[in-house]
């Protein structure tokens, strides 16, 4: 489904990626584990189009990843990308609409994910008023609200907190935590592997 072919990226004298190739099939969960500066976030940013590779290609289901394909990807960036003064539900609805959901579908998805992640009482709160753990939950909800075909979690080290434990449905990409991996690529799935 997702194929990274010969990705290379240099930042000045630093070679962040050097001919990285990886394929991710439907049902796989892939964790990127490595030291700071190993190229994990750079890889995620290239997949999402935030950075351009110096060479190589990214394809999804055989087609080059473009803006329309990116709308089917849920992305939780390393640096949290929430609007601090926007209310939780408004933000999730807005982001779902950007991914192409109708107004009613976006509202239903926002309600579903805030409930699953223990944020139902925070829907009307501004993000900046939330604890860091709850802000992370909102960020995870933002990545999941559009029902993505592929979920990318970059640096999901903070756990959503004790209130979120066990609230996910088994087998869903959002289930459990992301303990032990620095960055993850998650299409709907069960198998797990960690490239070195």
Backbone bond lengths (Angstrom), bond angles and torsions (degrees), N, CA, C in turn:
res aa  C-N    CA-C-N  psi(-1)  N-CA   C-N-CA  omega(-1)  CA-C   N-CA-C  phi
1 X - - - 1.440 - - 1.520 111.78 -
2 X 1.347 117.09 -60.81 1.456 120.62 177.38 1.522 107.86 -103.68
3 X 1.323 116.17 127.01 1.466 120.37 179.80 1.521 108.84 -128.51
4 X 1.316 115.88 126.12 1.456 123.33 171.94 1.520 105.42 -106.62
5 X 1.312 116.60 122.31 1.470 120.97 -175.47 1.515 111.05 -121.34
6 X 1.321 116.56 111.25 1.456 121.93 172.59 1.514 114.85 58.75
7 X 1.337 117.85 39.25 1.462 120.46 -179.27 1.519 111.16 -70.64
8 X 1.311 114.88 129.83 1.458 121.65 174.17 1.521 108.25 -133.33
9 X 1.326 115.58 142.81 1.457 121.02 178.31 1.514 108.48 -151.60
10 X 1.324 115.15 130.00 1.459 122.48 179.31 1.526 108.67 -120.82
11 X 1.329 115.96 138.64 1.453 123.09 172.06 1.523 106.04 -117.21
12 X 1.313 117.14 97.16 1.461 120.92 -175.23 1.513 109.97 61.92
13 X 1.329 117.07 -121.33 1.464 120.41 -179.73 1.540 112.46 -88.14
14 X 1.336 117.39 -5.32 1.459 121.45 -178.68 1.526 110.92 -90.00
15 X 1.330 116.56 119.88 1.464 121.90 175.15 1.528 107.16 -88.57
16 X 1.337 117.30 97.74 1.463 121.72 -176.78 1.522 111.51 -74.85
17 X 1.320 117.67 -40.54 1.470 123.21 176.44 1.517 108.28 -131.14
18 X 1.321 116.24 138.33 1.453 120.92 -179.07 1.526 109.55 -133.43
19 X 1.329 115.66 92.67 1.462 122.61 175.40 1.535 112.43 60.41
20 X 1.346 116.24 46.60 1.463 121.63 179.33 1.522 110.21 -75.89
21 X 1.310 116.36 126.37 1.466 122.19 174.35 1.519 108.20 -128.21
22 X 1.328 115.37 137.27 1.451 121.74 -176.63 1.516 107.95 -159.60
23 X 1.310 116.32 139.74 1.461 119.19 172.42 1.517 108.16 -123.79
24 X 1.303 114.52 142.51 1.456 122.04 -178.32 1.514 107.59 -125.82
25 X 1.325 116.24 115.07 1.460 121.64 -178.87 1.520 110.56 -88.50
26 X 1.318 114.66 160.89 1.460 120.29 175.45 1.528 108.38 -54.82
27 X 1.320 115.47 133.58 1.449 119.57 177.45 1.512 115.09 93.61
28 X 1.319 118.45 -5.71 1.466 120.46 -179.07 1.520 110.59 -94.46
29 X 1.326 114.07 148.04 1.454 122.48 170.36 1.521 105.57 -117.47
30 X 1.309 116.87 121.87 1.462 121.22 -177.38 1.516 109.09 -116.73
31 X 1.315 116.81 126.32 1.456 122.16 176.14 1.514 110.33 -107.33
32 X 1.315 116.51 131.20 1.464 121.96 174.34 1.518 107.03 -95.76
33 X 1.311 116.82 118.64 1.450 121.98 179.21 1.515 107.58 -119.99
34 X 1.316 116.41 130.44 1.452 119.22 179.08 1.512 111.29 179.59
35 X 1.305 114.76 169.77 1.458 121.64 -179.53 1.520 110.52 -68.60
36 X 1.334 115.51 161.68 1.464 119.57 173.30 1.525 108.31 -56.39
37 X 1.325 115.80 137.32 1.462 120.61 179.25 1.514 114.37 85.49
38 X 1.339 117.11 5.86 1.471 120.27 -177.86 1.533 112.84 -78.62
39 X 1.337 117.90 -11.20 1.456 120.84 177.36 1.516 114.98 105.51
40 X 1.327 117.50 9.10 1.469 120.79 -178.19 1.525 111.21 -63.63
41 X 1.315 117.04 -55.11 1.466 120.71 -179.08 1.519 111.28 -67.12
42 X 1.310 117.26 -35.75 1.466 120.72 176.66 1.524 110.37 -58.96
43 X 1.327 115.99 -42.63 1.465 120.21 178.16 1.518 110.70 -61.13
44 X 1.349 117.25 -48.11 1.470 121.28 -179.85 1.527 110.69 -60.12
45 X 1.316 116.44 -41.66 1.475 120.55 -178.41 1.526 111.39 -67.52
46 X 1.310 117.13 -33.96 1.471 119.89 176.08 1.525 109.83 -68.22
47 X 1.319 117.39 -44.32 1.467 120.22 177.69 1.523 109.99 -57.32
48 X 1.325 117.50 -41.04 1.463 121.64 -177.11 1.529 113.47 -83.29
49 X 1.326 117.73 -5.01 1.460 119.72 179.09 1.515 114.15 81.33
50 X 1.321 117.28 9.69 1.460 121.16 177.29 1.528 109.55 -73.27
51 X 1.318 116.29 -34.26 1.463 123.72 174.93 1.525 108.32 -123.10
52 X 1.311 115.68 151.85 1.463 120.46 173.24 1.530 108.39 -100.12
53 X 1.311 116.02 139.03 1.464 120.16 174.84 1.519 109.00 -73.72
54 X 1.326 116.72 149.42 1.465 120.07 173.16 1.514 110.13 -70.23
55 X 1.324 115.90 -33.49 1.462 121.63 175.11 1.517 108.41 -155.29
56 X 1.320 115.15 161.63 1.452 120.96 179.52 1.515 111.46 104.31
57 X 1.327 115.66 -179.80 1.462 121.19 -175.94 1.515 110.70 -144.85
58 X 1.334 114.81 154.09 1.457 123.06 174.14 1.519 106.64 -124.48
59 X 1.347 116.22 125.36 1.459 119.80 177.78 1.524 109.97 -127.96
60 X 1.317 115.31 151.71 1.457 123.49 176.91 1.514 106.61 -128.55
61 X 1.321 116.04 118.81 1.464 122.42 -177.51 1.532 110.95 54.44
62 X 1.331 115.98 37.18 1.451 122.46 175.39 1.514 115.57 86.30
63 X 1.334 118.91 -5.87 1.469 121.69 -178.70 1.527 109.41 -109.77
64 X 1.340 117.12 144.94 1.469 119.12 175.74 1.528 110.49 -57.65
65 X 1.324 116.28 138.68 1.458 120.45 -179.85 1.526 108.55 -70.91
66 X 1.340 114.98 120.24 1.460 121.85 178.09 1.524 108.57 -127.33
67 X 1.325 116.77 -173.40 1.469 120.90 -176.70 1.523 112.27 -59.32
68 X 1.315 118.04 -38.80 1.466 119.32 -178.56 1.529 111.05 -68.20
69 X 1.307 117.37 -36.74 1.473 120.42 177.02 1.525 110.11 -70.48
70 X 1.322 117.14 -38.07 1.466 120.20 -179.99 1.527 111.93 -61.73
71 X 1.335 117.13 -25.06 1.469 120.50 177.75 1.529 111.01 -67.26
72 X 1.328 117.76 -17.02 1.471 121.47 -179.99 1.533 111.60 -97.07
73 X 1.332 116.16 6.49 1.463 121.55 -178.36 1.522 109.29 -110.71
74 X 1.328 116.21 131.25 1.459 120.99 171.47 1.517 108.09 -91.77
75 X 1.326 116.54 132.25 1.469 120.67 -173.93 1.519 109.65 -131.91
76 X 1.324 115.42 124.41 1.458 122.12 172.81 1.524 106.19 -111.73
77 X 1.336 117.39 99.07 1.465 119.46 -174.73 1.525 112.89 -71.31
78 X 1.318 114.26 161.36 1.463 121.07 177.41 1.526 109.71 -58.84
79 X 1.329 116.82 -47.92 1.450 121.05 175.94 1.523 105.77 -91.42
80 X 1.302 116.48 120.80 1.451 120.92 -172.90 1.528 110.27 -63.49
81 X 1.314 116.23 133.81 1.456 121.89 -172.97 1.510 113.72 -111.74
82 X 1.310 117.94 47.17 1.455 121.20 -179.65 1.529 110.73 -98.23
83 X 1.333 115.32 153.66 1.461 120.66 174.50 1.525 107.81 -86.04
84 X 1.329 118.78 111.70 1.463 121.14 -170.43 1.527 114.50 -62.84
85 X 1.332 118.49 -32.10 1.461 120.19 -176.51 1.528 113.19 -93.54
86 X 1.312 116.51 1.48 1.456 120.47 179.66 1.531 109.13 -90.48
87 X 1.319 116.32 143.76 1.462 120.29 178.78 1.524 109.93 -72.26
88 X 1.315 115.81 150.44 1.462 122.44 -173.52 1.526 111.68 -53.63
89 X 1.329 117.82 -56.74 1.465 120.45 -176.77 1.528 111.31 -63.19
90 X 1.326 117.37 -42.14 1.467 120.36 179.34 1.522 110.79 -59.25
91 X 1.320 115.35 -41.89 1.456 120.47 -179.56 1.530 111.76 -64.28
92 X 1.314 116.53 -45.63 1.458 120.07 -179.38 1.526 111.26 -65.51
93 X 1.311 117.09 -39.98 1.467 120.89 177.15 1.525 109.93 -63.58
94 X 1.312 116.90 -44.98 1.466 121.92 178.74 1.529 110.92 -58.38
95 X 1.327 116.51 -47.33 1.469 120.34 -178.61 1.528 111.49 -66.81
96 X 1.324 117.11 -38.64 1.466 120.38 177.09 1.530 110.48 -63.62
97 X 1.319 116.63 -39.75 1.470 120.57 178.02 1.534 110.68 -64.05
98 X 1.323 117.02 -38.22 1.476 120.16 176.79 1.522 111.39 -61.30
99 X 1.336 116.34 -29.01 1.466 121.22 178.66 1.529 112.13 -86.90
100 X 1.330 117.22 3.67 1.453 120.29 173.41 1.510 116.98 100.92
101 X 1.329 119.12 4.13 1.457 120.55 178.32 1.529 110.21 -75.61
102 X 1.315 116.37 147.74 1.463 121.16 174.56 1.527 108.26 -67.92
103 X 1.331 116.89 165.70 1.463 120.73 -179.13 1.525 110.93 -59.45
104 X 1.326 117.64 -44.08 1.463 119.80 -178.34 1.531 111.30 -69.66
105 X 1.324 117.74 -40.05 1.469 120.91 178.11 1.527 110.42 -66.20
106 X 1.321 117.03 -38.14 1.464 121.31 179.40 1.531 110.49 -64.79
107 X 1.329 116.70 -42.84 1.471 120.34 179.41 1.527 110.31 -65.23
108 X 1.328 116.81 -43.21 1.468 120.39 178.84 1.526 110.99 -62.70
109 X 1.329 116.93 -42.14 1.472 120.50 179.35 1.525 111.06 -65.84
110 X 1.322 117.18 -41.56 1.470 120.63 178.24 1.521 110.15 -61.82
111 X 1.321 117.17 -43.07 1.466 120.22 178.47 1.532 111.21 -64.64
112 X 1.332 115.99 -42.55 1.468 120.71 -179.21 1.527 110.75 -61.71
113 X 1.339 117.31 -46.60 1.464 119.49 -175.63 1.528 112.53 -74.88
114 X 1.335 117.85 -34.50 1.466 117.44 176.09 1.525 110.33 -66.15
115 X 1.333 117.08 -35.46 1.456 120.11 176.78 1.531 110.86 -67.41
116 X 1.324 117.40 -47.24 1.469 120.85 -178.58 1.512 112.48 -62.26
117 X 1.321 116.70 -31.52 1.460 120.66 -176.48 1.522 112.78 -99.88
118 X 1.341 116.75 11.79 1.458 120.55 175.28 1.508 114.46 72.26
119 X 1.320 117.52 28.99 1.461 121.88 -177.59 1.525 113.26 -112.14
120 X 1.338 116.99 10.40 1.460 119.20 -173.97 1.526 113.02 -57.50
121 X 1.341 117.52 -32.88 1.467 120.55 179.37 1.528 111.92 -81.22
122 X 1.315 117.14 -5.55 1.467 121.58 -178.04 1.530 112.69 -107.03
123 X 1.328 118.34 2.75 1.468 121.61 -175.80 1.526 112.79 -54.33
124 X 1.324 118.03 -35.75 1.464 121.43 -177.77 1.511 114.29 -92.93
125 X 1.338 117.79 3.06 1.464 121.76 -178.93 1.523 111.28 -89.51
126 X 1.332 115.62 146.54 1.460 119.88 171.97 1.524 108.57 -68.55
127 X 1.318 116.30 143.80 1.461 120.98 -178.91 1.524 111.05 -58.07
128 X 1.324 118.31 -39.44 1.461 121.12 -177.10 1.531 112.66 -63.97
129 X 1.328 118.11 -18.93 1.459 120.71 179.82 1.530 112.46 -85.61
130 X 1.327 117.49 -6.91 1.463 121.75 -176.62 1.522 111.70 -85.82
131 X 1.324 115.27 156.83 1.461 120.27 172.22 1.530 108.15 -65.99
132 X 1.321 117.02 163.56 1.471 120.12 178.82 1.520 111.38 -60.89
133 X 1.346 117.35 -38.65 1.455 120.09 178.27 1.528 111.98 -62.43
134 X 1.336 116.72 -42.14 1.460 119.94 178.33 1.529 111.33 -70.54
135 X 1.325 117.48 -33.92 1.466 119.27 174.57 1.519 110.39 -62.00
136 X 1.333 116.00 -38.48 1.459 119.37 177.87 1.526 110.98 -66.34
137 X 1.292 116.91 -37.97 1.468 120.02 176.42 1.529 110.60 -61.91
138 X 1.331 116.52 -41.91 1.468 119.93 177.73 1.526 109.60 -62.77
139 X 1.322 116.68 -40.85 1.463 119.81 178.80 1.525 110.77 -62.72
140 X 1.329 117.57 -40.37 1.455 121.11 177.02 1.530 110.04 -65.33
141 X 1.326 117.17 -43.10 1.469 120.75 176.58 1.525 110.20 -59.64
142 X 1.321 117.17 -39.15 1.467 120.86 178.94 1.525 111.39 -62.89
143 X 1.326 116.73 -35.74 1.465 120.34 178.13 1.524 111.90 -72.68
144 X 1.329 117.45 -27.76 1.462 122.01 -174.91 1.525 114.56 -98.86
145 X 1.330 117.76 -16.33 1.461 121.91 -169.48 1.530 113.92 -61.76
146 X 1.307 117.96 -24.44 1.472 120.27 -178.98 1.529 112.44 -93.59
147 X 1.341 117.62 9.25 1.458 122.77 -178.22 1.528 110.70 53.80
148 X 1.332 116.66 60.36 1.463 120.63 -172.19 1.527 114.18 -68.20
149 X 1.317 114.97 152.44 1.469 120.96 173.73 1.522 110.66 -77.38
150 X 1.317 116.69 -27.94 1.459 123.82 179.97 1.514 107.31 -134.66
151 X 1.318 116.93 135.30 1.458 122.05 178.82 1.514 108.58 -118.13
152 X 1.324 116.36 126.36 1.461 122.30 178.58 1.522 107.93 -116.58
153 X 1.326 115.72 120.27 1.457 122.25 178.48 1.517 107.46 -115.71
154 X 1.317 116.83 112.66 1.458 121.04 -178.80 1.520 109.07 -102.55
155 X 1.316 116.13 118.67 1.463 124.48 -179.24 1.527 112.60 58.59
156 X 1.323 118.10 55.36 1.467 119.97 179.63 1.529 112.44 -87.45
157 X 1.332 117.31 49.23 1.463 120.10 -174.38 1.514 113.62 -74.25
158 X 1.320 118.88 -34.89 1.457 119.88 179.56 1.511 108.57 -70.13
159 X 1.314 116.98 130.76 1.465 120.17 177.28 1.518 108.24 -79.43
160 X 1.314 118.23 148.16 1.458 120.18 -179.63 1.526 114.10 -64.90
161 X 1.304 119.55 -5.93 1.455 121.75 176.17 1.517 111.74 103.11
162 X 1.330 116.42 164.72 1.455 120.70 -173.73 1.522 113.74 -62.44
163 X 1.325 119.24 -31.66 1.451 121.06 -179.50 1.516 112.98 -67.03
164 X 1.324 117.30 -20.73 1.451 120.37 -178.42 1.502 113.63 -92.27
165 X 1.314 117.95 -11.60 1.452 121.79 -179.23 1.510 111.15 -64.21
166 X 1.322 116.19 131.12 1.444 121.26 175.52 1.516 114.44 76.94
167 X 1.329 118.73 6.43 1.453 121.02 -177.11 1.515 111.91 -92.54
168 X 1.324 117.27 -8.02 1.464 120.82 -179.32 1.521 109.86 -90.01
169 X 1.306 116.28 152.53 1.450 120.61 175.52 1.525 109.05 -76.49
170 X 1.323 118.85 135.49 1.462 120.76 178.72 1.521 110.80 -58.09
171 X 1.321 115.01 139.64 1.460 120.24 175.86 1.507 114.51 88.20
172 X 1.341 118.39 -12.70 1.465 119.67 178.66 1.517 108.53 -80.96
173 X 1.355 118.17 149.44 1.457 119.54 -179.62 1.518 113.63 -54.74
174 X 1.326 118.61 -27.38 1.451 121.07 179.73 1.512 113.38 -84.67
175 X 1.319 118.04 0.11 1.457 120.52 -174.57 1.513 111.59 -70.44
176 X 1.322 115.68 148.76 1.458 121.59 177.18 1.509 111.49 68.61
177 X 1.308 116.13 -157.13 1.446 121.38 177.56 1.494 109.38 -114.42
178 X 1.285 115.65 -172.25 1.457 120.96 178.94 1.511 108.27 -120.65
179 X 1.325 115.83 35.00 1.452 120.88 -177.13 1.517 110.73 -62.81
180 X 1.320 115.95 138.17 1.450 120.86 170.94 1.508 115.08 93.02
181 X 1.306 120.04 -16.45 1.455 121.15 179.13 1.518 108.56 -116.16
182 X 1.294 115.77 143.52 1.450 119.11 177.92 1.518 111.50 -82.69
183 X 1.297 118.28 -39.52 1.452 122.02 -178.81 1.518 108.18 -142.09
184 X 1.308 116.27 143.02 1.455 120.27 -175.73 1.519 111.39 -131.93
185 X 1.314 115.30 146.16 1.460 123.43 168.63 1.514 105.42 -115.63
186 X 1.315 118.58 122.18 1.454 120.54 -173.51 1.525 112.41 -131.31
187 X 1.317 118.46 97.73 1.462 117.06 165.72 1.525 107.30 -83.66
188 X 1.327 119.67 165.75 1.462 119.37 -178.54 1.521 110.29 -54.58
189 X 1.376 117.86 118.48 1.442 116.25 -170.76 1.492 119.00 -172.92
190 X 1.351 113.59 -179.00 1.457 120.83 -178.86 1.537 113.21 -129.78
191 X 1.336 118.64 -35.96 1.467 120.40 -175.07 1.531 110.28 -70.46
192 X 1.316 116.18 151.34 1.452 120.06 -178.60 1.518 109.93 -132.17
193 X 1.334 115.60 143.99 1.459 120.31 172.63 1.522 108.28 -156.82
194 X 1.298 115.95 156.73 1.468 120.89 -179.68 1.526 108.42 -129.02
195 X 1.354 117.48 108.96 1.462 118.82 176.73 1.522 109.93 -68.51
196 X 1.300 116.57 146.97 1.461 121.19 -179.24 1.504 109.13 -102.10
